[in-house]
Amino acid sequence: MGTFSVWHWLIVLVVVLVLFGGGGKIPKLMRDMGQGVNAFKKGLKEEDKDKAKAEATSEPKKVAESEPVETTAARVAEKEKDAAASS
């Protein structure tokens, strides 16, 4: 019981630093960290709003152009023309 361990000295060092050196610094650090987190969250919300606004005002996406799809009626009419022309 006559000697202190490393843990005792670390606790004493922390208490001395808080009392004499960092009494006002710790709350300032926590406040700054909280403000940073709030600013980060606000930036994310603004980015989402900007993205949604850009999507709403942008032109609709164009579908790749392809050959027109023939309907059954169009195919039947074409076969009738071919049959009439060959007979």
Long-range contacts (C-beta under 8 A, 24 or more apart in sequence): none
